[in-house]
Amino acid sequence: AYWGGGAESQSVLLNGEASMAIVWSTRASLIEQDSGGKIKFIWDQGLISPGALAVLKNNPGGKDAAMKFIASAQDPEKQLVMFDKLGQGPANPAADALIPADKKRINPVDPENMKKQ
């Protein structure tokens, strides 16, 4: 089965249409939660997909505003909030160090999880 969006990736597993899937880590933790733990996710053979932020030349907001946003987005405390609310793995290693031990299993960039991907 192929899914067309994040919500569908959850529903095909939760409704039993699929027994396994490749889904975003943010969705995987929700699937585990929504299934009451009946569906578990693992990192074995997972794929890490890095992201990037870019500042376009001559953008209408200007370079300074863009660089201020990028600096803010890299703040470890803010990345921890994104992880807590959305399950988004942190890009800043300092943020990774702030993740509580009981949440490390769902952190895609935790060193133990990275070894499996």
N, C-alpha and C positions, 0 to 999 in steps of 0.2 A: 504494500500500500504506500502511496505517496501522499504527503500532506502539503497543503498549499500555504499554511501559515502556522504560527506558534500555537494558537488555540486548537487548531485541528491536530497538531502533533500530540497534544494532551488528550483530546477526546478519543482518538483511535486506540490509545492504550487503555484509557479508563472504561470505554464501552466494550472492550474485548475484541475489537476489529483487528488489532495487531497484538502480538505477544512480545515483540521487542521493536525498538526503533532507535534511530540516531536523532537526538533532540538537543536543543540548546540546554546548557547547564541550568539556566534560570528556570526553564520549563521542567526539567527533570526533577528538581527539588519540589516543585509544586505538584507534580504527578505523584511523587512519593507521599507527600502530605495529603493530597486529595484522596488517595487510595487507602488511607489509613495504614500505610506501610506495606500493603499487599504487593505493590509494585516498587521495586528498589532500583536505584540506578548505580552503575559502576563506571569507573574511569578506564577500564581495560580497553585498549585499542581506540581510545577517544582521540578526537582531533582538537588541537588548540588553534584558534584563529586569532592572530593578533589584530589589534586595531591601531589606528593612528589619528592624530589631529594635525591639520595643516592650516597654515595661514596663507590665504590667497593674496597675491600681489594686487594692489589697488582696490582692495575690498572696501565697500562703503562704510563699514564699522571702524576701519583703521587697524593698523598693526598692534598698537598699544592695547586696545580693548581685547583683541583676539589673544594676545599673549597673557593678559591678565586672566582671561577665562581659562586658558590652558594651565596656568599656574594654580588656579583655584581647583580645577578638576583633578590635579595631581596631589592635592592635600590628603594626607593619610586618614585624617578623621572623616573627611567627606567621603572618601572611598569606602570607609568602614560603614557609613550610613547606607551607601548604595548596595553594599553587600548584604546588610541586614534587611533592607527593604525589598531588594530585587534579586538577591543572590548573584549579583554581578561580581565576578572575580576582580580583585584589585590589580591595577597596573603598577602601583608603587610598592616595592618590597617593604617599605616601612609600614604600609597599611596591612600587608599580609601578616606582619608580626603582631598586629593588634587583634587579629581574629581569635576569639575564644577557642580553647581546645575542643569543646563539644561541637563546634561548627566547622572545624577544619576538614571534615570528611566531605562537605559540600562545596569547598573552595577549589575551583578548577586549577588554580596556580599554587596550591600547597605543594611543597616539595615531594611529599609522599604520593600525591595524586599525579604530579607531573611525570614521575618515573614510569607510570603505567600507560601514558599516552604517547 
